[in-house]
Amino acid sequence: MLQYRILGPLEATRGHHPCTPTAPRALATLALLVVRANHVVSLDTIIKELWNDQPPRSGATTAQTYVYQLRRLIDEAAGGTGKDVLVTKAPGYSLLAAPDEIDVFRFERLTAGAHTLMEANRPDLASVKLREALDLWSGPPLANVEVGPVLEGYVAALEEQRIHALNLRIEADLRLGRHHQMVAELRSLIVEHPYNEWYHSLLVFTLARVGRRHDALEAYARTHRVLSEDLGLAPCSELRRIQQDVLLGRQIEPPRSMTLSIEPRSA
């Protein structure tokens, strides 16, 4: 059975034996078929991905050659099943894969299960599932593929799914009262996403929650400065509300949920 990884560099393996194509356009063709596994990818879509709006005259024939090469690769790796796995289906081709053969399928199942657990007020179990889901990632999606106009949209969507899972895991850990452990991670996330006010709000809230009111106010001041100098914006009302709670010594409620329709429970 072949396994495909797209949550990081694209890899195709059978057991411990790699069988990933090395030619850039063959790799891009496989990527397109994997992200659309069990759906038909038209020949026109493959051509657009490989050459955008400037395909060569032989574009259709060349694209078909890449599909043939992928079939041979599957034949060699999986014992002559290339035509059964990569099937011709008008107006193009479909890569057939079971749910446990592609990492993104497992990621989506784990994330969906975690969301259900959060709705059921089981952040302990949700956190475990989300950590397992996020551990499937080894880098940016399709990191070794020269992404064209079609794959570009899929890569962006996968990144959004990863961020959603990360945010949900953060919410689960906050509900569990893991504030001390969250500070370093939130600081790192703010370096990666300097204008994400939810992460800034969480950092100010978390610092205050662990008794570091001075650090919380300094974090707010830095956020205010960054937003003002870089974007000409004031902090959002949620962030200002948390700062006021810290200043006045009031009970601090966490920022509103980014991923759920229910509010996180105070820990």
Secondary structure by P-SEA (a helix, b strand, c coil): cbbbbccccbbbbccccccccccaaaaaaaaaaaaaccccccaaaaaaaacccccccaaaaaaaaaaaaaaaaaaaaccccccccccccccbbbbbbcccccaaaaaaaaaaaaaaaaaaccaaaaaaaaaaaaacccccccccccccccaaaaaaaaaaaaaaaaaaaaaaaaaacccccaaaaaaaaaaacccaaaaaaaaaaaaaaacaaaaaaaaaaaaaaaaaacccccccaaaaaaaaaaaaccccccccccccccccccc
